[in-house]
Amino acid sequence: QVQLVESGGGLVQAGGSLRLSCAASRPIFDIDTMGWYRQAPGKQRELVARITRDGSTNYADSVKGRFTISRDNAKNTVCLQMNNLKPEDTAVYYCNADRRGWQRDYWGQGTQVTVSS
């Protein structure tokens, strides 16, 4: 199992940038997939970006070209660099970890991102 703690959220104007970090309580080198999801008020949680153990990434269409996910196995962290933020990016952002052999995946507590127009 793993505990995940997100940080880096806040209030930013449209066009601005934020960098989210997710710190894991255990080494992440053997965690198959680490990802960022978000949930806006009244909407379902959705995938933003994820990165596999071998470094492969995929992104939601709405964030391609603006967001970058990265993984630092030495620091047991996963980051999400968010540039050119838009009001529609406003949501609570959650870190997720999933590994073969686990009975379930794991979530952090979330960090609020608010983008003003």
ABEGO torsion letter per residue (X at the ends): XBBBBBBGBEBBBBGBBBBBBBBBABBAAABABBBBBBBBBGBBBBBABBBBAAGBBBBBAAABGABBBBBBAAAGBBBBBBBGBBAAABBBBBBBBBBBGBABBBBBAEBBBBBBX
